[in-house]
Amino acid sequence: MASSVVSWITGLVMGSIMEETQADVVTENISEAADSLFSMFDIVLLAIIIGAASWWLVKRNNRSIDSLSNIKSYSIQPTSIVIQSPTDNSFVKKLQSSGRSLVVFYGSQTGTGEEFAGRLAKEGVRYRLKGMVADPEECDMEELVNLKNIPNSLAVFCMATYGEGDPTDNAMEFYEWLQNGDADLTGLNYAIFGLGNKTYEHYNEVAIYLDKRLEELGATRVYELGLGDDDANIEDDFITWKDKFWPVVCDFFGIESTGEDISMRQYRVEEYEDAPDRVFSGEMARLHSLKNQRPPYDAKNPYLSKILINRELFKGGERHCMHLEFDIEDSKMRYESGDHLAVYPINNTELVEKIGKLCEKSLDTIFSLINTDEESSKKHPFPCPCSYRTALTHYLDITQNPRTHVLKELAEYCSDPAEKEKLKLMASTSPEGKALYQKWINEDNRNIVHILEDLPSCKPALDHLCELLPRLQPRYYSISSSPKEHPNTVHVTAVLVEYQTPTGRVNKGVATTWLREKIPSPDSATPLTVPIFIRKSQFRLPTKPQVPIIMVGPGTGVAPFRGFIQERNFTKVEGKQVGQTVLYFGCRKKDEDFLYQEEFLKYRENGLLTLNVAFSREQAQKVYVTHLVEKDADTIWNIFENGGHLYICGDAKSMAVDVRNIILKIIQEKGSLTEEQAQVYYKKMETQKRISMDVWS
């Protein structure tokens, strides 16, 4: 052992001046010499002496290095430069340095939560609470314990619930910290507004948990939890909550409103006569990222994938459904059956050109929107500088029904008093204003182009409009293929969205309209490409293929089940045992919209798949998948009792709710259980991940 110590020390010294291989040889030779020349006592004594000497030399060198580094920091570094450190993400320090006391955190997947947070922070000025918007992903959220050190401090959380009661991606780490930590949040003042959708089972679960957990940790709730329902009118829910929230805050802190309705720009505009060297042209984050591709690929760095196949699935009727196959061979991206493919679409060129004309602005002008808040981590609302055409094409949602705060800002640009009053009324909280907004904006489905067309005196500054409009979000599609059968491609199934509004206009889906035109040609030298990335899902097949499964997916809800079935077929071909695989699919007519008919019939013929199809319009009385599920009560109960899994994909508002109720009825009747016991049985299956949903509204 002593010789090993000598060898190690000697090798360490020699290693600083020799190559690693040479050092190994020298170390071995010295080790052998030590064994032959020294007694055990001599070796131990020598090791202690060398160790002590080495420790003294290292310590002296460290002091010398520290001294040199100190000299450098004072003689070379300008005193105005702040060296980056782990505390640079301290939102408390930012609040203190800028004289603020209000911080509004957001958990947002589509941008609405972030938008609401910005509106609250902006309005804080009216109540002498200067505010800051913060992304929990970019903050050290453990610093919530220190927020009480700022007088009249308040933390507001605008938190969306996503998926099956999950936090949004940017709030995941904060959520887990709350779940697993035990911080003392005594003295923290807070309020929460949740963003959810009542058609989903886990309505606003994240906001409800956050409210309960903060109170458990000692924080003080300043105002009651607000719950927004995106299935109804989340804008109205937010305004109603917000207008009651501020008076309570004033009472709590003993402050008064300034009474001023302050309208402030969050960003200042800079336009360029000569184009800068760095101009964005549609990239999500890194300049030229779509030309100079490098993994890993995600929401900020999508992969520019070639479309290999784009074929029509419907065989008749006026509707269209696309089967698309994207090439991912060189991307190093991997997916599993049940994951989602995100597509970054671009807006319709005709709509973009209309906005330029209606705002009387050249779309080729290069500009930047620069945050007036120097403390904000978000310097621009989207990649800047870019042209107005790029912003309206790639970065801004121009087809969404604008929210009331946008109408309020637009009113200031109206030269016609009647048009101005109309917009101001819709932006108000009066019953008449809310009713008019619901009818004229939501029910008539007016987007920003329609509003500017129907109110011709409204000529907003295009840079201000770019600040007001929400970000264009990626569109998510359930992947309809298995990586075991298709490792180098990813498939999606998408119905073309196109409908006529009450005003006689035709509204078109942003992504599906754009994708429909992308039909690859073998004669074309330039491939058709689409920016994509893969989002992981909890919608998973059982780990053991012999476990039986039930899949309920009418329409394009069948997409992930195509991947599931492909995967089970692959396993069966390998000679492994595969459990009962039951599919309930529904469409209008057999010869019109029976998706993947040939494939599913083939799987049924080879004994893999039990196929149940409801054709709703082929008989006088409509038949849906719910009818088939209800009729198969014995089969479903038998599968449940044998450890089977249930999967539901499709419409959350009616189909998923109806299927759930029918399943509860089957459990109750076939299991001879009470209604309460059936609920417990169902919940247990959910906890065991034996019931999974991939639904949308």
C-alpha positions, 0 to 999 in steps of 0.5 A, a space after each residue: 500500500 505504501 509503495 502505491 502512495 509513492 507511485 501515485 505522488 511520483 506519477 502526479 508530479 511526472 504527469 505534469 511534464 510528460 504524456 500520459 502514456 510515458 507517465 504510466 511507464 515511469 510510474 511502474 518503474 519507480 513502483 518496482 524500484 521502491 519495492 526493492 530499495 526501501 523497507 516498509 517503514 522507510 516508504 511510509 515515512 517518505 510518503 508522509 514527507 512528500 505528501 506534506 511537501 506537496 500540500 505546502 506547495 499546492 497551498 502556496 501556489 493557490 495563494 499565489 494564483 488568488 493573488 494574481 487573480 485579484 490583481 487582474 480583477 482590479 487592474 484589467 476588469 472595468 468596474 462597470 462590468 458585472 461578472 456573471 454569477 449563479 445569482 444573476 437569475 435573482 429576481 429579488 435583486 432585480 426587484 430591489 435594484 429597480 425599485 419594484 415590489 410586484 413580480 408576476 410569474 407565468 406558467 404558459 404553454 401557448 402564450 396566454 399565461 405570459 400575456 396575462 402576466 404582462 397585463 397584470 405587471 403593466 397595470 401595477 403602476 396604477 396602484 403604485 406597485 411597479 411590476 416585473 414579469 418573470 419566467 420561473 424557468 429562468 429564476 431561482 425560485 427558492 428566492 421566494 423565501 427572501 421576497 418578504 424583505 421587500 416592503 409591500 411585495 407581492 408575487 402573482 402567479 398566472 399558471 396554466 394546467 397542461 395535459 393530464 393535470 401537468 404544469 407547463 414546461 417552463 413551470 415544471 422545475 418550480 412545481 417539483 420544488 414545491 412538491 418535494 421541498 419544505 421551504 418556509 414561505 412565511 411573509 410571502 404575499 401571493 395571489 394566483 390566477 389559473 388557466 384551464 379548460 373545464 372539458 378536461 378532467 384535471 381542470 386547473 389542477 396546477 393552480 389549485 395545487 399551487 394555491 394549497 401548497 403555498 398556504 401550507 408553506 406559510 405564505 399569505 393569500 392576498 386574494 382568492 384563487 381565480 380559475 379561468 376556463 378556456 372552453 368558455 371565455 377565459 378573457 372574461 374570467 381573467 378580467 372579472 378576477 383582475 378587477 376585483 383583485 386590485 381593490 383587495 390588494 390596495 386594502 391589503 397594503 393600504 395604498 390607493 389607485 392613482 385613478 389614471 388609466 395608463 397605457 404604456 408601451 412595453 417595447 420601443 421601436 427602432 427602424 433601420 434605413 440600412 439593413 443590419 448585418 444580423 437580420 432574422 428571417 424566421 428562426 426561433 432563436 439562433 440566427 441562421 439556425 434553419 440553415 446551419 442545423 445542429 442538434 439537439 432539436 427542440 422548441 427553440 431549435 426546430 429541425 428542418 425536415 423534408 416532407 417525403 409523403 403528403 397524401 389525401 386520406 379521405 376518399 370522398 366528400 368536401 373535407 380533406 385529411 392529410 397523411 404526412 411523413 417527415 424525414 428525421 433520419 439525419 436529425 438524431 431525434 428519437 420518438 416513441 409511439 404516443 409522442 407528439 410532433 410539433 410543426 412551426 407553421 407560417 401565416 397566409 401570405 394574403 393575410 400578411 399583405 392585407 395587414 401591411 396595406 391596412 396599416 399603410 406600412 412597407 412590410 420590407 422595413 427592418 425593425 426591432 422592438 426593444 424592451 423598455 424594461 432593462 431588468 427584463 430577461 426578455 429583450 424582444 417579443 420575438 427574434 429581432 431585428 427582422 422585417 415586418 413581413 417576417 414578423 407577421 409571417 413567422 412570429 405573430 398569430 394574426 388569425 386569433 380572435 384578439 383579446 380585449 386589451 388589444 381592442 383597447 389599444 386599437 381604439 386610440 388609432 380610430 379617427 371615427 368617434 363611433 368606431 373608437 367608442 365601439 372598440 372601447 366598449 368591447 374592451 370594458 367590463 360592462 355587461 353591454 361591452 362583454 356581450 358585444 365582444 362575445 358577439 362581434 369578436 368571438 361568435 363572428 370569428 373576427 381576427 385582426 385583419 377583419 377588424 381593420 377591414 370593418 373599422 376603416 378609420 382604425 390605422 394602428 402603427 404596425 410596430 405597436 400592432 406587432 407588440 400587441 399580437 400574441 406569438 404564433 405557436 407551434 401546432 402539435 399532432 399525435 404521431 401516427 407511426 411506430 419507431 420500430 417500423 419507421 425509425 427514420 420517419 415520423 407520420 402525422 394525420 391532420 384534417 384540413 381546417 376551413 370554415 365560413 364565419 357569420 360575416 361570410 368570410 372563410 377562415 382557414 387553419 394556419 398549419 393545415 392550410 400551409 401543409 396542404 400545399 406542400 406536396 413533394 414531387 420526385 421531379 423537384 430539385 428542392 425538397 419541401 421542408 417544415 420546421 419540426 420537433 418532437 414533444 414527449 408524451 405520457 401516452 404510452 403502451 404498456 411495457 409488457 406487450 402481452 397486456 391487453 389494451 382498449 383504444 377509443 379514437 374516432 376521427 383523427 383520434 385514431 392517429 396515435 393508435 395506428 402507431 400503437 398497432 404498428 408497434 404491436 404488429 412488429 412485436 408479434 412478427 418477432 414471435 413474441 406474445 401480444 395481448 388482446 388489442 381492441 380498437 373502437 373507431 368512428 367516422 361518417 361513412 365507410 367509403 368516405 372517411 374510414 382512415 387507414 382502412 386497408 391497414 386496419 383490415 389487414 391487422 384484423 385478418 392476421 389476428 392482431 386487431 379486434 376492430 369495431 367501427 361506427 359509421 355515424 351517417 350510414 343509417 337513419 339513426 346515428 351510431 357513434 363509438 360510444 354506442 359500440 363501447 357501451 354494447 361491449 361491456 362484457 369484453 371491456 370488463 374482462 380486459 380490465 379485470 385482467 390488468 388491461 389498459 384503456 386509451 382515449 384520444 380525440 375530442 375532450 368536450 363531448 366524446 371523452 366525457 361520454 366514454 368516461 361516463 360509459 366506462 364508469 357505468 360498466 365498472 359499476 354494473 359488471 363489478 357489482 359496485 356502488 357509484 362511489 366504488 366505481 369512481 374509486 376503481 376508475 381512479 385507481 386505474 388512472 393512478 396505475 397509468 392504466 387509463 390514459 387520455 390524449 384529448 383536445 377541445 
